[in-house]
Amino acid sequence: MQFYAADAHCDYLFGAMEYGWTVDTKRRGQTITLENLKNGGVALQFLAAWADTTMRVPPLEQVLIMIDRYYAALEAHPELVPLTKDFDPRSGKIATVLAVEGAECLGASPSILRDLYRLGVRAMTFTWNSDNELAGAGQGKKRRGLSQAGKEILREMNRLGIAFDVSHLSDAGIEDALALSTQPIFASHSNCRALQDAPRCLPDAYIRAIAEKGGVVGINFYGPQLCASGRATIADIVRHIEHAVSIGGMDHVCIGSDFDGMSQYPKDLKNPSDLPALFDALLRDGFTPADVERIAYKNLHDYIVRFV
């Protein structure tokens, strides 16, 4: 069966900034292309602007360059459109959601947050792998929760309508976000700690709490977060989806590939064109077509559409 797909995370925009990638040409290491998206049935794609804090270019400047690359892609390719409340995947278009991964670009400024919202940002994580002035990271040194500045930025995100993404956040930060957010929060690309004990994976209690508050958990394809060997296959992704569904429920699990953010992919899922193989595997595992439709597309769509 053919299913529409929605993907909660990719790092294409960094490649567009740093390596000159475009969606109609495939460069070394690039997986997000129009051809791959179409072949995989992708109808909704999140595009994250991740700033490399080791670069000499300031994080805010990097993010603004990546946002420019995002709009350049939309202008050059009419089949790419911003997600709207009335988007229909049968239109043949690919809806997009602009996100920011790591909030170093804000400098803890609500004014810059509002400017990014005006530029179209509708989802944001506070951290990548290092702690910053807003929060502790899951792989950070202190793994603290949200700072006072972080709490203020979260409140402003709630007011504006920017989805709060807990992927990469510390456990303490996730607990703060669950307690403070008046909007449902989500994890764009996190896996299940019960299956793989890694700080970037979510304990069952957090999966359950995110679901109970109306959010979704996106399962990513990064090997070290899927299995002990790090050499993952579609079967490992299915295991994490199955576990997340058993904890959070069928309406609260989606995919968040992390395409273009990894150096090694599952051997049987190397780019978006391979997504139908994942959905076929879910069917073989006992999920119904209606279940797969929810996991593949509807759950993420129904979550994020409230923010557009």
N, C-alpha and C positions, 0 to 999 in steps of 0.2 A: 504494500500500500504506500501511497505517496502522502506525506504529511508536510504541512507548513512548519517551519522552524523559527524559533525566536532565541536569540543568544544574548545573554546578559553582560558579556564582557569580551572585548578583544583589544589588542594594543596596536592596531594598524596605524593610528595617527602618529605615534612616535616614529614609526618607519617612514611615514609620509614626510615628517619634518626632517629627520636625520639622514635618510637614505634616498629621498626623492621618489618614494613609492607613489604610484597612482593605482586606482582600482582596475584600470584596463590594461596594465602591464604587470607581469610577474617577475619580481626580482628575487635574488637568492634570499631564502629565509622567509619570504612573504607567502602567506596563506589566504589573506582576505583579498579576493579579486571578485569582480562582478561575475565572471564565469563560474568560479567556485561557489559563490553565494547562490546563484541561480540553479546550478546543478544540484545543490544540496537542499533546495526548497526554502531557503532562508527568506522570510518575509519581514523580519524585525531584527535589527542588529544594533546593539549598543556599541558605541565607539568612545573609548576612554582616552582622555588626554593625560598621560602620565609624564611628569617632569623628572628628569634625572638630576638629582641634587648634587652630583659630582661634577656636572658640567659648569663651565664658566658663565654660560648664559643663565640669568636668573630664572627661577621656576615660573614666575608669572609671565615672563616673555616667552618661555617655551610653550606654556599653555595657550597663549594668544596666537602663536604661530600655528599650533596644532588645530585650533579652532578655525583659523584661516584656511588650512588645508581641508578641513571638514566641509566648509562652505564652497571651496573650490570644486570638491568632488560633486557636491549637489548641483552646482551650476553647470558642470561639464556633462553630467549624466542625469537626465530627467527621470530616470527610473528610480533614483535615490531621492527620497523625500523625508522631511521630518515627520515623526509620528503625530497623528492628530486623533481626536476622539472618534472620528468616523472612519478611520482607516479600515479598508477591506483587503485582506491578503489575496483575495481573488483578482484584485486589480492589476496584478502583474508588476506592481511597484515593490520596492524594498523600503520599509519604514526604518528610520534611524533615530536613535536617542543619543544625544551628546552628554557625556559624563566626564568627570574629573576624578583621577585616581591619585590620592595624596594631596593634602590641602596646604602644602608649603607655599603654594602660589598666593594664598590669601593673606599671609602675614597676620592672621587673626583679625582681619578687617571685615566687618559686615558690609562695608561699602563695596569692597571688591567682590564679595559674594553676590551682592545685588547686581553688580555689573555683569558677572558671569551668567547670572540668571537671564538678564536682558539679552545676552548673546546666545541663549538657547540651552544652557546647561540645565539638565533636569535630574541628575543623579551625581552623588559625590561620596567618595571615601575620604576619611581624615588622614589615614596613614598608608604608606607602602610598608617596607620592611624595617624602617627606623622610626623611633619615637620623634615627635615634634611638639610644637608648643600647644597643639590642640589635644593630643592624646598619645597614649602608649600604643606601640605596634605589637602584633602577635609575636613577631620575631625580634622585637626591640630589646634593649638591655634592661629596662625597668618594668615594662609591661604594666604601667600604671593605667588608670582610667582616664576619663575626660577631664581636662583642666577646666578652670572656670571660664576661660576664653572659649574652649571647645563647647561647653554647655551653652554659652551664648550664641555661638554659630549654629549649633543644632536647633535652638529655638527659632533662629531666623530662617533656617532651611524649612522648618515646619511652616512658618508663616508664609514664606514665598511659594512653597510647593516644589521643593527639591528633595528627591528621595534620598534617604540616608542609608548608605551602604556600609555594612559592618565587615566585609571581607578585608583582611589584613589587620583588623583592629585587635587589640588585646582582649582577653576575657573580661578584665575589669571594665574596659571601655564598652564592650558589648552590653554588660550588665547596666552600666550607666545609661546607655542609649535606650535599652528596653524600659528602664524606669522613667526616663525623661521625655521621650518622644511622644508627641500627641498624634503623629502620623504613623502608619505601618512602616517598619524598616525592612530591609532585605539584605541578603548576602549574594552579591553578584557572581562570585566564583570561589566557593568554599566547599569542602567535602566533610565527611563524617569521621570524627575522632574515634568513635567506637570501632571503626574498621582500620584506620590508619592514624597512629598516635603522633600527630604533628601539630604544632601551634597554629597553623593556618586552617586546620580542620575544626569543625564545630562539635562541641559536646552535645549529646542528645537533648539536654535541658534547654540549650539555646535554640536548637532546631524547633523544638516544641513551642518555646515562647515566641519566636518569630512568627510561626504559623498561627498561634492563637491570637496574635495582634494583627493578623491579616497580611503578613508579608510572605515572601518566597525565598527559598534557598536554591541557588544555582550551583550545580555540580560541575566542577572543572575537569579538564583532561590532563592535568599535570601529573606525571608519573609518581613523583615522591609524595604526593598527597593522595594517591590512589592505592598504592601497594608498597610492601616492604622493599622489594627489589628496585622499585622506580621504573621498571620496564613494563608499563601498563598496556592493557588491551581493552577493547570494548567491553569484555566481560567484567573488568574491574569497575568501569563506569556504571555498568548495569547494577553491580552490587551496591554501590554508593547510592544510586537512585532508589533502589529497592529499600535500602535501610532508611533513607530520608523520608520516603513515603510512609514507611511503617511508623515513624515517629511523628512527622508533621502532618500527614494526610495527603491525599491525592491532589488536592487543590493548591498545594504550597511548595511544590518542587518543580524546578525548571533546569535548563542548562546554561552554564556560563563558561564557555569553552576555554578562554584565555588564549585563543589563537593569536599568533604574532607576538606572544609574550613568553614563548618557550623555545628552547634550543632543540628539544627532542619531543616527538609526539608519539602517542600510542601507535604501534606498528600497523594497525588496521583502521586508524582514524587520523589521517595526516592533514586534512584541511576540510572546509565546510562541505565540499562535494561528497564526503564520506558519511555525512550525517544520516542518510537513509539506512545505512548499515546498522547504526546504533538503534534506530527506531525499529528495524526488523528484529534486532536482538531483544528488545523489550517485549515485542509481541511473542517471540519464542519463549520468553521467560514467564509468560502468563498474563501480562498486561493486556487489557482489551484495547481495541482501536480507539475507543473514547478516552481511555486512560492515557494512551500515547499522545493523542491529540492535545490533552491538557498539559502533559509534561513537555512536549515538543514546542508548543506555541501558546496555548490559551492562558496558562497560569501567569507567565511573565507579562503577556499583553494586558491581561486584566488587572495586574498589579500596577504597572507603570502608567497605564492610560489615565489614571486619576491625576497624574502630575502634569499632563500636557494640556 
